[in-house]
Amino acid sequence: MRENYYHLLGIAPSASADEVKRAYRKLAKQNHPDISPSPHAAQQFVRITEAYDTLSDPSRRAVYDYKLRRDR
């Protein structure tokens, strides 16, 4: 696995769908390339969105969690 999406979003693996959404929105606002002056904002925004897309979909999250446990 490349990186831990839970750590990236700053949430626990047991986080609810609402917690995932709140964490994503907070980080997306901070790292949006149109708002953030950081030269790495666009790259970080893509990573955050990828994490959200995976963790917000129950079937994709189940596969991700399985791989996370397997790779330990």
PDB file with SEQRES, HELIX, SHEET and CRYST1 records, atoms N, CA, C and O in Angstrom:
SEQRES   1 A   72  MET ARG GLU ASN TYR TYR HIS LEU LEU GLY ILE ALA PRO          
SEQRES   2 A   72  SER ALA SER ALA ASP GLU VAL LYS ARG ALA TYR ARG LYS          
SEQRES   3 A   72  LEU ALA LYS GLN ASN HIS PRO ASP ILE SER PRO SER PRO          
SEQRES   4 A   72  HIS ALA ALA GLN GLN PHE VAL ARG ILE THR GLU ALA TYR          
SEQRES   5 A   72  ASP THR LEU SER ASP PRO SER ARG ARG ALA VAL TYR ASP          
SEQRES   6 A   72  TYR LYS LEU ARG ARG ASP ARG                                  
HELIX    1 AA1 TYR A    5  LEU A    9  1                                   5    
HELIX    2 AA2 ALA A   17  ASN A   31  1                                  15    
HELIX    3 AA3 ALA A   41  LEU A   55  1                                  15    
HELIX    4 AA4 PRO A   58  ARG A   70  1                                  13    
CRYST1    1.000    1.000    1.000  90.00  90.00  90.00 P 1           1          
ATOM      1  N   MET A   1       0.837  -1.178   0.000  1.00  0.00           N  
ATOM      2  CA  MET A   1       0.000   0.000   0.000  1.00  0.00           C  
ATOM      3  C   MET A   1       0.883   1.243   0.000  1.00  0.00           C  
ATOM      4  O   MET A   1       1.933   1.286   0.641  1.00  0.00           O  
ATOM      5  N   ARG A   2       0.444   2.214  -0.710  1.00  0.00           N  
ATOM      6  CA  ARG A   2       1.194   3.470  -0.820  1.00  0.00           C  
ATOM      7  C   ARG A   2       1.202   4.247   0.487  1.00  0.00           C  
ATOM      8  O   ARG A   2       2.266   4.490   1.058  1.00  0.00           O  
ATOM      9  N   GLU A   3       0.069   4.624   0.950  1.00  0.00           N  
ATOM     10  CA  GLU A   3      -0.036   5.367   2.196  1.00  0.00           C  
ATOM     11  C   GLU A   3      -1.353   5.016   2.871  1.00  0.00           C  
ATOM     12  O   GLU A   3      -2.264   4.471   2.248  1.00  0.00           O  
ATOM     13  N   ASN A   4      -1.434   5.331   4.129  1.00  0.00           N  
ATOM     14  CA  ASN A   4      -2.633   5.000   4.885  1.00  0.00           C  
ATOM     15  C   ASN A   4      -3.638   6.146   4.751  1.00  0.00           C  
ATOM     16  O   ASN A   4      -3.386   7.258   5.217  1.00  0.00           O  
ATOM     17  N   TYR A   5      -4.756   5.874   4.124  1.00  0.00           N  
ATOM     18  CA  TYR A   5      -5.777   6.899   3.899  1.00  0.00           C  
ATOM     19  C   TYR A   5      -6.365   7.420   5.208  1.00  0.00           C  
ATOM     20  O   TYR A   5      -6.748   8.587   5.301  1.00  0.00           O  
ATOM     21  N   TYR A   6      -6.434   6.566   6.202  1.00  0.00           N  
ATOM     22  CA  TYR A   6      -6.963   7.009   7.490  1.00  0.00           C  
ATOM     23  C   TYR A   6      -6.043   8.060   8.112  1.00  0.00           C  
ATOM     24  O   TYR A   6      -6.507   9.082   8.619  1.00  0.00           O  
ATOM     25  N   HIS A   7      -4.743   7.801   8.067  1.00  0.00           N  
ATOM     26  CA  HIS A   7      -3.782   8.773   8.595  1.00  0.00           C  
ATOM     27  C   HIS A   7      -3.824  10.062   7.777  1.00  0.00           C  
ATOM     28  O   HIS A   7      -3.762  11.159   8.331  1.00  0.00           O  
ATOM     29  N   LEU A   8      -3.928   9.922   6.482  1.00  0.00           N  
ATOM     30  CA  LEU A   8      -3.965  11.095   5.610  1.00  0.00           C  
ATOM     31  C   LEU A   8      -5.137  12.012   5.958  1.00  0.00           C  
ATOM     32  O   LEU A   8      -4.990  13.234   5.983  1.00  0.00           O  
ATOM     33  N   LEU A   9      -6.294  11.420   6.226  1.00  0.00           N  
ATOM     34  CA  LEU A   9      -7.473  12.215   6.570  1.00  0.00           C  
ATOM     35  C   LEU A   9      -7.546  12.541   8.066  1.00  0.00           C  
ATOM     36  O   LEU A   9      -8.384  13.336   8.491  1.00  0.00           O  
ATOM     37  N   GLY A  10      -6.665  11.924   8.859  1.00  0.00           N  
ATOM     38  CA  GLY A  10      -6.643  12.202  10.284  1.00  0.00           C  
ATOM     39  C   GLY A  10      -7.819  11.609  11.034  1.00  0.00           C  
ATOM     40  O   GLY A  10      -8.334  12.215  11.974  1.00  0.00           O  
ATOM     41  N   ILE A  11      -8.243  10.426  10.620  1.00  0.00           N  
ATOM     42  CA  ILE A  11      -9.384   9.759  11.238  1.00  0.00           C  
ATOM     43  C   ILE A  11      -9.010   8.342  11.651  1.00  0.00           C  
ATOM     44  O   ILE A  11      -8.006   7.794  11.196  1.00  0.00           O  
ATOM     45  N   ALA A  12      -9.823   7.762  12.511  1.00  0.00           N  
ATOM     46  CA  ALA A  12      -9.626   6.378  12.945  1.00  0.00           C  
ATOM     47  C   ALA A  12     -10.225   5.426  11.915  1.00  0.00           C  
ATOM     48  O   ALA A  12     -11.151   5.799  11.194  1.00  0.00           O  
ATOM     49  N   PRO A  13      -9.710   4.206  11.838  1.00  0.00           N  
ATOM     50  CA  PRO A  13     -10.301   3.216  10.928  1.00  0.00           C  
ATOM     51  C   PRO A  13     -11.769   2.925  11.228  1.00  0.00           C  
ATOM     52  O   PRO A  13     -12.489   2.426  10.364  1.00  0.00           O  
ATOM     53  N   SER A  14     -12.209   3.227  12.421  1.00  0.00           N  
ATOM     54  CA  SER A  14     -13.616   2.997  12.796  1.00  0.00           C  
ATOM     55  C   SER A  14     -14.494   4.217  12.500  1.00  0.00           C  
ATOM     56  O   SER A  14     -15.667   4.232  12.875  1.00  0.00           O  
ATOM     57  N   ALA A  15     -13.955   5.220  11.847  1.00  0.00           N  
ATOM     58  CA  ALA A  15     -14.698   6.460  11.576  1.00  0.00           C  
ATOM     59  C   ALA A  15     -15.958   6.185  10.762  1.00  0.00           C  
ATOM     60  O   ALA A  15     -15.977   5.342   9.865  1.00  0.00           O  
ATOM     61  N   SER A  16     -17.003   6.921  11.102  1.00  0.00           N  
ATOM     62  CA  SER A  16     -18.271   6.799  10.376  1.00  0.00           C  
ATOM     63  C   SER A  16     -18.174   7.518   9.031  1.00  0.00           C  
ATOM     64  O   SER A  16     -17.219   8.248   8.766  1.00  0.00           O  
ATOM     65  N   ALA A  17     -19.172   7.297   8.202  1.00  0.00           N  
ATOM     66  CA  ALA A  17     -19.212   7.963   6.899  1.00  0.00           C  
ATOM     67  C   ALA A  17     -19.243   9.483   7.069  1.00  0.00           C  
ATOM     68  O   ALA A  17     -18.620  10.206   6.292  1.00  0.00           O  
ATOM     69  N   ASP A  18     -19.961   9.968   8.075  1.00  0.00           N  
ATOM     70  CA  ASP A  18     -20.015  11.411   8.336  1.00  0.00           C  
ATOM     71  C   ASP A  18     -18.658  11.952   8.759  1.00  0.00           C  
ATOM     72  O   ASP A  18     -18.279  13.052   8.356  1.00  0.00           O  
ATOM     73  N   GLU A  19     -17.922  11.196   9.563  1.00  0.00           N  
ATOM     74  CA  GLU A  19     -16.591  11.623   9.986  1.00  0.00           C  
ATOM     75  C   GLU A  19     -15.622  11.676   8.811  1.00  0.00           C  
ATOM     76  O   GLU A  19     -14.780  12.569   8.725  1.00  0.00           O  
ATOM     77  N   VAL A  20     -15.751  10.716   7.916  1.00  0.00           N  
ATOM     78  CA  VAL A  20     -14.908  10.707   6.712  1.00  0.00           C  
ATOM     79  C   VAL A  20     -15.202  11.961   5.887  1.00  0.00           C  
ATOM     80  O   VAL A  20     -14.285  12.645   5.433  1.00  0.00           O  
ATOM     81  N   LYS A  21     -16.469  12.248   5.703  1.00  0.00           N  
ATOM     82  CA  LYS A  21     -16.871  13.408   4.909  1.00  0.00           C  
ATOM     83  C   LYS A  21     -16.392  14.713   5.545  1.00  0.00           C  
ATOM     84  O   LYS A  21     -15.882  15.591   4.848  1.00  0.00           O  
ATOM     85  N   ARG A  22     -16.551  14.844   6.852  1.00  0.00           N  
ATOM     86  CA  ARG A  22     -16.102  16.065   7.550  1.00  0.00           C  
ATOM     87  C   ARG A  22     -14.599  16.259   7.432  1.00  0.00           C  
ATOM     88  O   ARG A  22     -14.129  17.368   7.178  1.00  0.00           O  
ATOM     89  N   ALA A  23     -13.844  15.179   7.617  1.00  0.00           N  
ATOM     90  CA  ALA A  23     -12.378  15.266   7.522  1.00  0.00           C  
ATOM     91  C   ALA A  23     -11.969  15.662   6.103  1.00  0.00           C  
ATOM     92  O   ALA A  23     -11.089  16.502   5.916  1.00  0.00           O  
ATOM     93  N   TYR A  24     -12.611  15.052   5.109  1.00  0.00           N  
ATOM     94  CA  TYR A  24     -12.304  15.384   3.717  1.00  0.00           C  
ATOM     95  C   TYR A  24     -12.579  16.857   3.427  1.00  0.00           C  
ATOM     96  O   TYR A  24     -11.733  17.550   2.861  1.00  0.00           O  
ATOM     97  N   ARG A  25     -13.744  17.327   3.810  1.00  0.00           N  
ATOM     98  CA  ARG A  25     -14.108  18.716   3.518  1.00  0.00           C  
ATOM     99  C   ARG A  25     -13.140  19.701   4.164  1.00  0.00           C  
ATOM    100  O   ARG A  25     -12.749  20.694   3.550  1.00  0.00           O  
ATOM    101  N   LYS A  26     -12.762  19.422   5.390  1.00  0.00           N  
ATOM    102  CA  LYS A  26     -11.823  20.299   6.098  1.00  0.00           C  
ATOM    103  C   LYS A  26     -10.477  20.351   5.368  1.00  0.00           C  
ATOM    104  O   LYS A  26      -9.938  21.429   5.115  1.00  0.00           O  
ATOM    105  N   LEU A  27      -9.948  19.179   5.036  1.00  0.00           N  
ATOM    106  CA  LEU A  27      -8.644  19.128   4.364  1.00  0.00           C  
ATOM    107  C   LEU A  27      -8.713  19.646   2.931  1.00  0.00           C  
ATOM    108  O   LEU A  27      -7.766  20.269   2.448  1.00  0.00           O  
ATOM    109  N   ALA A  28      -9.822  19.393   2.255  1.00  0.00           N  
ATOM    110  CA  ALA A  28      -9.973  19.876   0.881  1.00  0.00           C  
ATOM    111  C   ALA A  28      -9.984  21.401   0.845  1.00  0.00           C  
ATOM    112  O   ALA A  28      -9.399  22.007  -0.053  1.00  0.00           O  
ATOM    113  N   LYS A  29     -10.641  22.017   1.811  1.00  0.00           N  
ATOM    114  CA  LYS A  29     -10.653  23.487   1.869  1.00  0.00           C  
ATOM    115  C   LYS A  29      -9.256  24.031   2.127  1.00  0.00           C  
ATOM    116  O   LYS A  29      -8.855  25.028   1.528  1.00  0.00           O  
ATOM    117  N   GLN A  30      -8.516  23.380   3.016  1.00  0.00           N  
ATOM    118  CA  GLN A  30      -7.164  23.836   3.356  1.00  0.00           C  
ATOM    119  C   GLN A  30      -6.184  23.644   2.213  1.00  0.00           C  
ATOM    120  O   GLN A  30      -5.250  24.432   2.062  1.00  0.00           O  
ATOM    121  N   ASN A  31      -6.380  22.607   1.406  1.00  0.00           N  
ATOM    122  CA  ASN A  31      -5.402  22.233   0.387  1.00  0.00           C  
ATOM    123  C   ASN A  31      -5.859  22.457  -1.042  1.00  0.00           C  
ATOM    124  O   ASN A  31      -5.182  22.029  -1.977  1.00  0.00           O  
ATOM    125  N   HIS A  32      -6.977  23.109  -1.230  1.00  0.00           N  
ATOM    126  CA  HIS A  32      -7.456  23.349  -2.592  1.00  0.00           C  
ATOM    127  C   HIS A  32      -6.449  24.239  -3.315  1.00  0.00           C  
ATOM    128  O   HIS A  32      -6.039  25.265  -2.772  1.00  0.00           O  
ATOM    129  N   PRO A  33      -6.046  23.871  -4.518  1.00  0.00           N  
ATOM    130  CA  PRO A  33      -5.038  24.634  -5.246  1.00  0.00           C  
ATOM    131  C   PRO A  33      -5.429  26.087  -5.539  1.00  0.00           C  
ATOM    132  O   PRO A  33      -4.556  26.932  -5.735  1.00  0.00           O  
ATOM    133  N   ASP A  34      -6.718  26.378  -5.570  1.00  0.00           N  
ATOM    134  CA  ASP A  34      -7.155  27.761  -5.796  1.00  0.00           C  
ATOM    135  C   ASP A  34      -7.065  28.608  -4.531  1.00  0.00           C  
ATOM    136  O   ASP A  34      -7.129  29.835  -4.597  1.00  0.00           O  
ATOM    137  N   ILE A  35      -6.918  27.957  -3.383  1.00  0.00           N  
ATOM    138  CA  ILE A  35      -6.898  28.669  -2.104  1.00  0.00           C  
ATOM    139  C   ILE A  35      -5.516  28.639  -1.448  1.00  0.00           C  
ATOM    140  O   ILE A  35      -5.023  29.660  -0.969  1.00  0.00           O  
ATOM    141  N   SER A  36      -4.909  27.471  -1.434  1.00  0.00           N  
ATOM    142  CA  SER A  36      -3.636  27.298  -0.741  1.00  0.00           C  
ATOM    143  C   SER A  36      -2.465  27.857  -1.563  1.00  0.00           C  
ATOM    144  O   SER A  36      -2.374  27.613  -2.766  1.00  0.00           O  
ATOM    145  N   PRO A  37      -1.579  28.603  -0.909  1.00  0.00           N  
ATOM    146  CA  PRO A  37      -0.405  29.123  -1.620  1.00  0.00           C  
ATOM    147  C   PRO A  37       0.709  28.081  -1.771  1.00  0.00           C  
ATOM    148  O   PRO A  37       1.702  28.336  -2.451  1.00  0.00           O  
ATOM    149  N   SER A  38       0.553  26.926  -1.151  1.00  0.00           N  
ATOM    150  CA  SER A  38       1.584  25.893  -1.204  1.00  0.00           C  
ATOM    151  C   SER A  38       1.775  25.384  -2.627  1.00  0.00           C  
ATOM    152  O   SER A  38       0.800  25.152  -3.341  1.00  0.00           O  
ATOM    153  N   PRO A  39       3.027  25.209  -3.042  1.00  0.00           N  
ATOM    154  CA  PRO A  39       3.272  24.651  -4.380  1.00  0.00           C  
ATOM    155  C   PRO A  39       2.873  23.176  -4.487  1.00  0.00           C  
ATOM    156  O   PRO A  39       2.784  22.632  -5.588  1.00  0.00           O  
ATOM    157  N   HIS A  40       2.634  22.539  -3.349  1.00  0.00           N  
ATOM    158  CA  HIS A  40       2.248  21.126  -3.332  1.00  0.00           C  
ATOM    159  C   HIS A  40       0.750  20.932  -3.115  1.00  0.00           C  
ATOM    160  O   HIS A  40       0.289  19.804  -2.944  1.00  0.00           O  
ATOM    161  N   ALA A  41       0.004  22.007  -3.122  1.00  0.00           N  
ATOM    162  CA  ALA A  41      -1.430  21.938  -2.822  1.00  0.00           C  
ATOM    163  C   ALA A  41      -2.180  21.035  -3.800  1.00  0.00           C  
ATOM    164  O   ALA A  41      -3.013  20.230  -3.384  1.00  0.00           O  
ATOM    165  N   ALA A  42      -1.899  21.161  -5.073  1.00  0.00           N  
ATOM    166  CA  ALA A  42      -2.622  20.353  -6.069  1.00  0.00           C  
ATOM    167  C   ALA A  42      -2.362  18.868  -5.845  1.00  0.00           C  
ATOM    168  O   ALA A  42      -3.288  18.059  -5.900  1.00  0.00           O  
ATOM    169  N   GLN A  43      -1.119  18.511  -5.597  1.00  0.00           N  
ATOM    170  CA  GLN A  43      -0.770  17.108  -5.358  1.00  0.00           C  
ATOM    171  C   GLN A  43      -1.440  16.599  -4.079  1.00  0.00           C  
ATOM    172  O   GLN A  43      -1.974  15.489  -4.065  1.00  0.00           O  
ATOM    173  N   GLN A  44      -1.420  17.382  -3.026  1.00  0.00           N  
ATOM    174  CA  GLN A  44      -2.043  16.991  -1.769  1.00  0.00           C  
ATOM    175  C   GLN A  44      -3.561  16.870  -1.936  1.00  0.00           C  
ATOM    176  O   GLN A  44      -4.178  15.960  -1.383  1.00  0.00           O  
ATOM    177  N   PHE A  45      -4.152  17.783  -2.692  1.00  0.00           N  
ATOM    178  CA  PHE A  45      -5.588  17.748  -2.931  1.00  0.00           C  
ATOM    179  C   PHE A  45      -5.979  16.452  -3.643  1.00  0.00           C  
ATOM    180  O   PHE A  45      -7.001  15.850  -3.314  1.00  0.00           O  
ATOM    181  N   VAL A  46      -5.186  16.025  -4.601  1.00  0.00           N  
ATOM    182  CA  VAL A  46      -5.451  14.779  -5.324  1.00  0.00           C  
ATOM    183  C   VAL A  46      -5.379  13.590  -4.364  1.00  0.00           C  
ATOM    184  O   VAL A  46      -6.222  12.695  -4.424  1.00  0.00           O  
ATOM    185  N   ARG A  47      -4.386  13.575  -3.486  1.00  0.00           N  
ATOM    186  CA  ARG A  47      -4.240  12.477  -2.521  1.00  0.00           C  
ATOM    187  C   ARG A  47      -5.419  12.434  -1.561  1.00  0.00           C  
ATOM    188  O   ARG A  47      -5.936  11.359  -1.259  1.00  0.00           O  
ATOM    189  N   ILE A  48      -5.842  13.588  -1.084  1.00  0.00           N  
ATOM    190  CA  ILE A  48      -6.975  13.670  -0.167  1.00  0.00           C  
ATOM    191  C   ILE A  48      -8.252  13.184  -0.848  1.00  0.00           C  
ATOM    192  O   ILE A  48      -9.041  12.450  -0.252  1.00  0.00           O  
ATOM    193  N   THR A  49      -8.449  13.594  -2.089  1.00  0.00           N  
ATOM    194  CA  THR A  49      -9.634  13.181  -2.842  1.00  0.00           C  
ATOM    195  C   THR A  49      -9.632  11.677  -3.101  1.00  0.00           C  
ATOM    196  O   THR A  49     -10.675  11.028  -3.018  1.00  0.00           O  
ATOM    197  N   GLU A  50      -8.472  11.132  -3.411  1.00  0.00           N  
ATOM    198  CA  GLU A  50      -8.350   9.687  -3.620  1.00  0.00           C  
ATOM    199  C   GLU A  50      -8.712   8.931  -2.339  1.00  0.00           C  
ATOM    200  O   GLU A  50      -9.413   7.920  -2.385  1.00  0.00           O  
ATOM    201  N   ALA A  51      -8.234   9.424  -1.206  1.00  0.00           N  
ATOM    202  CA  ALA A  51      -8.559   8.794   0.076  1.00  0.00           C  
ATOM    203  C   ALA A  51     -10.063   8.863   0.336  1.00  0.00           C  
ATOM    204  O   ALA A  51     -10.675   7.876   0.744  1.00  0.00           O  
ATOM    205  N   TYR A  52     -10.648  10.024   0.100  1.00  0.00           N  
ATOM    206  CA  TYR A  52     -12.087  10.187   0.323  1.00  0.00           C  
ATOM    207  C   TYR A  52     -12.891   9.279  -0.606  1.00  0.00           C  
ATOM    208  O   TYR A  52     -13.836   8.625  -0.166  1.00  0.00           O  
ATOM    209  N   ASP A  53     -12.527   9.236  -1.870  1.00  0.00           N  
ATOM    210  CA  ASP A  53     -13.251   8.391  -2.826  1.00  0.00           C  
ATOM    211  C   ASP A  53     -13.239   6.926  -2.393  1.00  0.00           C  
ATOM    212  O   ASP A  53     -14.230   6.217  -2.568  1.00  0.00           O  
ATOM    213  N   THR A  54     -12.138   6.482  -1.839  1.00  0.00           N  
ATOM    214  CA  THR A  54     -12.025   5.098  -1.388  1.00  0.00           C  
ATOM    215  C   THR A  54     -12.810   4.857  -0.104  1.00  0.00           C  
ATOM    216  O   THR A  54     -13.571   3.895  -0.006  1.00  0.00           O  
ATOM    217  N   LEU A  55     -12.623   5.731   0.876  1.00  0.00           N  
ATOM    218  CA  LEU A  55     -13.236   5.494   2.188  1.00  0.00           C  
ATOM    219  C   LEU A  55     -14.717   5.844   2.252  1.00  0.00           C  
ATOM    220  O   LEU A  55     -15.411   5.405   3.169  1.00  0.00           O  
ATOM    221  N   SER A  56     -15.209   6.618   1.307  1.00  0.00           N  
ATOM    222  CA  SER A  56     -16.627   6.977   1.325  1.00  0.00           C  
ATOM    223  C   SER A  56     -17.504   5.950   0.618  1.00  0.00           C  
ATOM    224  O   SER A  56     -18.728   5.991   0.750  1.00  0.00           O  
ATOM    225  N   ASP A  57     -16.906   5.042  -0.120  1.00  0.00           N  
ATOM    226  CA  ASP A  57     -17.645   3.991  -0.822  1.00  0.00           C  
ATOM    227  C   ASP A  57     -17.515   2.703   0.002  1.00  0.00           C  
ATOM    228  O   ASP A  57     -16.409   2.181   0.147  1.00  0.00           O  
ATOM    229  N   PRO A  58     -18.611   2.188   0.537  1.00  0.00           N  
ATOM    230  CA  PRO A  58     -18.518   1.019   1.430  1.00  0.00           C  
ATOM    231  C   PRO A  58     -17.800  -0.191   0.827  1.00  0.00           C  
ATOM    232  O   PRO A  58     -17.035  -0.852   1.528  1.00  0.00           O  
ATOM    233  N   SER A  59     -18.023  -0.492  -0.431  1.00  0.00           N  
ATOM    234  CA  SER A  59     -17.361  -1.670  -1.009  1.00  0.00           C  
ATOM    235  C   SER A  59     -15.870  -1.410  -1.234  1.00  0.00           C  
ATOM    236  O   SER A  59     -15.047  -2.292  -0.988  1.00  0.00           O  
ATOM    237  N   ARG A  60     -15.517  -0.221  -1.692  1.00  0.00           N  
ATOM    238  CA  ARG A  60     -14.100   0.115  -1.880  1.00  0.00           C  
ATOM    239  C   ARG A  60     -13.388   0.178  -0.529  1.00  0.00           C  
ATOM    240  O   ARG A  60     -12.227  -0.214  -0.415  1.00  0.00           O  
ATOM    241  N   ARG A  61     -14.085   0.670   0.485  1.00  0.00           N  
ATOM    242  CA  ARG A  61     -13.489   0.753   1.816  1.00  0.00           C  
ATOM    243  C   ARG A  61     -13.233  -0.641   2.371  1.00  0.00           C  
ATOM    244  O   ARG A  61     -12.200  -0.873   2.998  1.00  0.00           O  
ATOM    245  N   ALA A  62     -14.152  -1.567   2.151  1.00  0.00           N  
ATOM    246  CA  ALA A  62     -13.971  -2.935   2.634  1.00  0.00           C  
ATOM    247  C   ALA A  62     -12.747  -3.582   1.988  1.00  0.00           C  
ATOM    248  O   ALA A  62     -11.970  -4.255   2.666  1.00  0.00           O  
ATOM    249  N   VAL A  63     -12.575  -3.384   0.699  1.00  0.00           N  
ATOM    250  CA  VAL A  63     -11.404  -3.920  -0.001  1.00  0.00           C  
ATOM    251  C   VAL A  63     -10.129  -3.263   0.526  1.00  0.00           C  
ATOM    252  O   VAL A  63      -9.130  -3.941   0.765  1.00  0.00           O  
ATOM    253  N   TYR A  64     -10.168  -1.948   0.705  1.00  0.00           N  
ATOM    254  CA  TYR A  64      -9.014  -1.215   1.227  1.00  0.00           C  
ATOM    255  C   TYR A  64      -8.649  -1.721   2.620  1.00  0.00           C  
ATOM    256  O   TYR A  64      -7.478  -1.975   2.900  1.00  0.00           O  
ATOM    257  N   ASP A  65      -9.645  -1.869   3.495  1.00  0.00           N  
ATOM    258  CA  ASP A  65      -9.397  -2.352   4.853  1.00  0.00           C  
ATOM    259  C   ASP A  65      -8.795  -3.755   4.840  1.00  0.00           C  
ATOM    260  O   ASP A  65      -7.895  -4.057   5.624  1.00  0.00           O  
ATOM    261  N   TYR A  66      -9.291  -4.605   3.953  1.00  0.00           N  
ATOM    262  CA  TYR A  66      -8.754  -5.961   3.834  1.00  0.00           C  
ATOM    263  C   TYR A  66      -7.277  -5.900   3.446  1.00  0.00           C  
ATOM    264  O   TYR A  66      -6.446  -6.579   4.049  1.00  0.00           O  
ATOM    265  N   LYS A  67      -6.954  -5.092   2.443  1.00  0.00           N  
ATOM    266  CA  LYS A  67      -5.563  -4.979   1.995  1.00  0.00           C  
ATOM    267  C   LYS A  67      -4.681  -4.389   3.090  1.00  0.00           C  
ATOM    268  O   LYS A  67      -3.527  -4.788   3.248  1.00  0.00           O  
ATOM    269  N   LEU A  68      -5.220  -3.452   3.834  1.00  0.00           N  
ATOM    270  CA  LEU A  68      -4.472  -2.820   4.921  1.00  0.00           C  
ATOM    271  C   LEU A  68      -4.117  -3.854   5.986  1.00  0.00           C  
ATOM    272  O   LEU A  68      -2.985  -3.893   6.467  1.00  0.00           O  
ATOM    273  N   ARG A  69      -5.080  -4.681   6.349  1.00  0.00           N  
ATOM    274  CA  ARG A  69      -4.824  -5.741   7.336  1.00  0.00           C  
ATOM    275  C   ARG A  69      -3.852  -6.783   6.791  1.00  0.00           C  
ATOM    276  O   ARG A  69      -2.977  -7.257   7.515  1.00  0.00           O  
ATOM    277  N   ARG A  70      -4.000  -7.132   5.536  1.00  0.00           N  
ATOM    278  CA  ARG A  70      -3.150  -8.143   4.911  1.00  0.00           C  
ATOM    279  C   ARG A  70      -1.699  -7.686   4.836  1.00  0.00           C  
ATOM    280  O   ARG A  70      -0.788  -8.497   5.002  1.00  0.00           O  
ATOM    281  N   ASP A  71      -1.474  -6.408   4.589  1.00  0.00           N  
ATOM    282  CA  ASP A  71      -0.122  -5.882   4.386  1.00  0.00           C  
ATOM    283  C   ASP A  71       0.633  -5.592   5.688  1.00  0.00           C  
ATOM    284  O   ASP A  71       1.799  -5.199   5.647  1.00  0.00           O  
ATOM    285  N   ARG A  72      -0.005  -5.778   6.816  1.00  0.00           N  
ATOM    286  CA  ARG A  72       0.672  -5.509   8.098  1.00  0.00           C  
ATOM    287  C   ARG A  72       1.814  -6.408   8.339  1.00  0.00           C  
ATOM    288  O   ARG A  72       2.477  -6.301   9.371  1.00  0.00           O  
TER     289      ARG A  72                                                      
END                                                                             
